[in-house]
Amino acid sequence: MNRRRIIVLGGGIAGLSTAHALALEGEVDVTLVEREPRHDAHSTGRSAEILRVAVDDPVTRALALETDRLLDDPRSAGLDAERLVERTGLIVLADAEPPWADDLGRRGLALRADAASLRDRVPNLRESADALRLEGRAHWIERGGRILGGPLVASLARSTRRAGATLVRSAGDAEVLVDAGRVRGVRLPSGQRLEADGVVVAAGAWSGPIARRLGLDLPLRTTRRHMFLSAPAPGGAAPPVVWDDDAAFYIRREGSRWGLSVCDVREAAPEAPLYPVTPGVQRLAAEALAAWVRGPGGAVPLEESWSGFRDLSPDDRPILGPDPRLPGLHWCCGLGGHGMTLSLGVGRAAASTVLGRPTELATQCTVGRFEFAPA
Ligand SMILES: Cc1cc2nc3c(=O)[nH]c(=O)nc-3n(C[C@H](O)[C@H](O)[C@H](O)COP(=O)(O)OP(=O)(O)OC[C@H]3O[C@@H](n4cnc5c(N)ncnc54)[C@H](O)[C@@H]3O)c2cc1C
């Protein structure tokens, strides 16, 4: 019998993780189509790379916990990298009880504490605590930290190829081919047709526009978020990430600098100019940095900035699996602000649906959970 051919459209972290998980199973022929010369040209290369399992939605949290476990042992996850995460730990500041606190507390993964008391209890915090404002109620999450995005992406690409998948650069937008009411593959800008039995759209912020071109409603909001790096400033090596949920601000060490975001959420469209930096957000970031970090000469200036897209679903849960409205079409999108944290778990879940053996988590991420007006 002929093997099924599956195309994964979009080679950021979602597409790479899906293609990798599919190729490892060895049951289908896998082709990953990415238009850019790099896998991290868009959101995947523009994230803060924070590993945060403290997520409100329980299904998204479970996917994050699975990824957290897989990142610990790259070899057993089929990856050739030695290390994929820097486990600095994560401090979440939140006065009210967050929806994840009980669950993570029960699993022994989050410890409620007074923020000031963490100074002497948390590794590598003492030297940076002088520079950081740590007040109020906090959660200490030892397993948080920084995902090593470059090594993760590079290892996924290598390991996917080694597992037998073909990686194709489309050098422009590839289109989903539909004929006689089902998906038949993709058409490259060169006009070449790649035939397939199924296409997994993992196109990040471009997934919504692809759905619209297919005449389908997909409840994704494209939003923009900014990230900033300070000039070199005091602080020790590898302190925990600090995320202030109440103030909507996070900060982590980046070498001798601080990386930070004011957690801005702005409606955006994935059209040129793709990545402007909004002066108002830059001002907010400079103010936040001044309030948080004290340099010897006063306020520490911002030195670098960038923005990127986050495709948000209404319930902050990815959209995975087959679309019953168009046979042969599958989704792996809506990773929102969690794409790096969900990476390997989402890839496995998406692959399980393509192979017809959906995991329990995958069944809770289908597009069928939303209501659509009849076509
Ligand atoms: C500022 C910022 C900070 C963030 N911080 C974090 C964080 O700390 N932790 C975390 O877990 N997540 C974070 N995120 C979220 C994370 O970056 C995203 O969820 C994740 O990168 C999304 O990956 P993706 O593969 O879905 O999208 P992308 O990385 O955008 O990949 C989609 C790919 O599809 C390709 N593509 C699209 N259309 C086509 C087409 N027609 N033909 C061929 N190729 C196509 C694109 O070229 C692109 O490479 C952050 C995001 C931003 C913007």
The ligand as an SDF file (V2000), in Angstrom:
LIG
                    3D

 53 58  0  0  0  0  0  0  0  0999 V2000
    7.8120   39.4970   21.5540 C   0  0  0  0  0  0  0  0  0  0  0  0
    7.3780   38.0710   21.7240 C   0  0  0  0  0  0  0  0  0  0  0  0
    7.7350   37.3900   22.8690 C   0  0  0  0  0  0  0  0  0  0  0  0
    7.3920   36.0520   23.0290 C   0  0  0  0  0  0  0  0  0  0  0  0
    7.8260   35.4020   24.1270 N   0  0  0  0  0  0  0  0  0  0  0  0
    7.5610   34.0900   24.2840 C   0  0  0  0  0  0  0  0  0  0  0  0
    8.0730   33.3980   25.4090 C   0  0  0  0  0  0  0  0  0  0  0  0
    8.7890   33.9740   26.2280 O   0  0  0  0  0  0  0  0  0  0  0  0
    7.7880   32.0770   25.5500 N   0  0  0  0  0  0  0  0  0  0  0  0
    7.0150   31.4010   24.6360 C   0  0  0  0  0  0  0  0  0  0  0  0
    6.7650   30.2150   24.8330 O   0  0  0  0  0  0  0  0  0  0  0  0
    6.5140   32.0420   23.5530 N   0  0  0  0  0  0  0  0  0  0  0  0
    6.7730   33.3690   23.3480 C   0  0  0  0  0  0  0  0  0  0  0  0
    6.2800   34.0350   22.2620 N   0  0  0  0  0  0  0  0  0  0  0  0
    5.3810   33.3140   21.3490 C   0  0  0  0  0  0  0  0  0  0  0  0
    6.1340   32.4520   20.3420 C   0  0  0  0  0  0  0  0  0  0  0  0
    7.1710   33.2030   19.7590 O   0  0  0  0  0  0  0  0  0  0  0  0
    5.1580   31.9850   19.2650 C   0  0  0  0  0  0  0  0  0  0  0  0
    4.0310   31.3670   19.8650 O   0  0  0  0  0  0  0  0  0  0  0  0
    5.7640   30.9700   18.3230 C   0  0  0  0  0  0  0  0  0  0  0  0
    7.0070   31.4000   17.8400 O   0  0  0  0  0  0  0  0  0  0  0  0
    4.8270   30.7240   17.1390 C   0  0  0  0  0  0  0  0  0  0  0  0
    5.4750   29.7990   16.2930 O   0  0  0  0  0  0  0  0  0  0  0  0
    4.8300   29.4390   14.9000 P   0  0  0  0  0  0  0  0  0  0  0  0
    5.6700   28.3810   14.3190 O   0  0  0  0  0  0  0  0  0  0  0  0
    3.3700   29.1910   15.0740 O   0  0  0  0  0  0  0  0  0  0  0  0
    4.9350   30.8020   14.0360 O   0  0  0  0  0  0  0  0  0  0  0  0
    6.1870   31.3940   13.2080 P   0  0  0  0  0  0  0  0  0  0  0  0
    7.4420   31.3100   13.9550 O   0  0  0  0  0  0  0  0  0  0  0  0
    5.7530   32.7470   12.7350 O   0  0  0  0  0  0  0  0  0  0  0  0
    6.2920   30.4040   11.9900 O   0  0  0  0  0  0  0  0  0  0  0  0
    5.3530   30.3840   10.9360 C   0  0  0  0  0  0  0  0  0  0  0  0
    6.1680   30.0970    9.6850 C   0  0  0  0  0  0  0  0  0  0  0  0
    5.2820   29.8800    8.5920 O   0  0  0  0  0  0  0  0  0  0  0  0
    5.8840   30.4080    7.4320 C   0  0  0  0  0  0  0  0  0  0  0  0
    4.8290   30.6620    6.4680 N   0  0  0  0  0  0  0  0  0  0  0  0
    3.7030   31.3950    6.6570 C   0  0  0  0  0  0  0  0  0  0  0  0
    2.9310   31.3690    5.5440 N   0  0  0  0  0  0  0  0  0  0  0  0
    3.5960   30.6090    4.6400 C   0  0  0  0  0  0  0  0  0  0  0  0
    3.3060   30.2170    3.2960 C   0  0  0  0  0  0  0  0  0  0  0  0
    2.1760   30.5750    2.6770 N   0  0  0  0  0  0  0  0  0  0  0  0
    4.2130   29.4660    2.6260 N   0  0  0  0  0  0  0  0  0  0  0  0
    5.3940   29.0670    3.2390 C   0  0  0  0  0  0  0  0  0  0  0  0
    5.7030   29.3900    4.5270 N   0  0  0  0  0  0  0  0  0  0  0  0
    4.8200   30.1590    5.2010 C   0  0  0  0  0  0  0  0  0  0  0  0
    6.5510   31.6940    7.9230 C   0  0  0  0  0  0  0  0  0  0  0  0
    7.5670   32.1030    7.0460 O   0  0  0  0  0  0  0  0  0  0  0  0
    7.0450   31.2880    9.3040 C   0  0  0  0  0  0  0  0  0  0  0  0
    8.4010   30.8810    9.3070 O   0  0  0  0  0  0  0  0  0  0  0  0
    6.6030   35.3780   22.0480 C   0  0  0  0  0  0  0  0  0  0  0  0
    6.2310   36.0630   20.8950 C   0  0  0  0  0  0  0  0  0  0  0  0
    6.6260   37.3950   20.7180 C   0  0  0  0  0  0  0  0  0  0  0  0
    6.2450   38.1020   19.4500 C   0  0  0  0  0  0  0  0  0  0  0  0
  1  2  1  0
  2  3  1  0
  2 52  2  0
  3  4  2  0
  4  5  1  0
  4 50  1  0
  5  6  2  0
  6  7  1  0
  6 13  1  0
  7  8  2  0
  7  9  1  0
  9 10  1  0
 10 11  2  0
 10 12  1  0
 12 13  2  0
 13 14  1  0
 14 15  1  0
 14 50  1  0
 15 16  1  0
 16 17  1  0
 16 18  1  0
 18 19  1  0
 18 20  1  0
 20 21  1  0
 20 22  1  0
 22 23  1  0
 23 24  1  0
 24 25  2  0
 24 26  1  0
 24 27  1  0
 27 28  1  0
 28 29  2  0
 28 30  1  0
 28 31  1  0
 31 32  1  0
 32 33  1  0
 33 34  1  0
 33 48  1  0
 34 35  1  0
 35 36  1  0
 35 46  1  0
 36 37  1  0
 36 45  1  0
 37 38  2  0
 38 39  1  0
 39 40  1  0
 39 45  2  0
 40 41  1  0
 40 42  2  0
 42 43  1  0
 43 44  2  0
 44 45  1  0
 46 47  1  0
 46 48  1  0
 48 49  1  0
 50 51  2  0
 51 52  1  0
 52 53  1  0
M  END
$$$$
